[in-house]
Amino acid sequence: MEEERLQILHMLEVGQIDADEASALLAALDAAEPETVEEEVVLTSEPGPAPRPGEQWARFWVYPLMAGGVVLIVGALVMGLVYSADAARGWLVCGWLPMILGFVVILLAWWSRNARWLHLRISEGGKRKIAFSFPLPLGLAAWGLRIAQPFVPQLRETGVDDLTIALRDNLSNDEPLFIDVKDDEQGERVQVYIG
């Protein structure tokens, strides 16, 4: 395809065709072979390991850890200001609450670094509509579903609790579950990552 482009440019240079004709030919060449362009990019790119799906979410637990650290520091600063200003001791509550909250968030983030995470991304037309991530305790979810089965008749025949236990037992950090569904007609995309 690159040879055809060069030939068109050469024809323009020697005057066989004018600029409008060259532009039309180049546009037709681009429209006729879009797959070839992608293949050329792949073939000319540097070889290297392909990124695993969901790899960008593997260290997601760092964000709650940092947020908890910020809240903990803010609480400590408020406590320091209350002590240094010799203010009424009731104001210490304004420092203790963020400190405790920050400490709890840090502990949960530290626990979640080895936990399974569920990441769901739904986008339509290139714009993200829904995006959330949270640790997914699969064993606790299966236990909750088994308790709910007698009270929710729709859950009795589904086997969802067995499915969650199978997910918990068979998922590994080396091969997480990644589902990527694209609807090219409507421009919708759903990504589910558990790992």
Secondary structure, 3 states (H helix, E strand, C coil): CHHHHHHHHHHHHHCCCCHHHHHHHHHHHHHHCHHHHHHHHHHHCCCCCCCCCCHHHCCCCHHHHHHHHHHHHHHHHHHHHHHHCCCCHHHHHHHHHHHHHHHHHHHHHHHHCCCCEEEEEEEECCEEEEEEEEECCHHHHHHHHHHHCCCCHHHCCCCHHHHHHHHHHHCCCCCCEEEEEEECCCCEEEEEEEC
